[in-house]
Amino acid sequence: MEMQSETLSEEEIAAITGYMIPSRQIAWLNLNGWKYVLTRARRPVVGRVYARMKLAGVKPSAEHVAAEAWSLDLSRVG
């Protein structure tokens, strides 16, 4: 089973926006209220979980982030 990246691929961003040119992708993302960051090459980077929420119609916010509580168990180390 192949692990997916935490961010969308260039092909996935093109499929969502309908544009191959990064400046057009950025314009579409801005027009549709998507959050993204730019690489040094001025390409948009979109998080996979964020994209899934947007496409499902859920307004992404800090409240929707599932923070799993964990602690380091060193009881078996030794």
Order of alpha helices (4+ residues) and beta strands (2+ residues): alpha-alpha-beta-beta-alpha
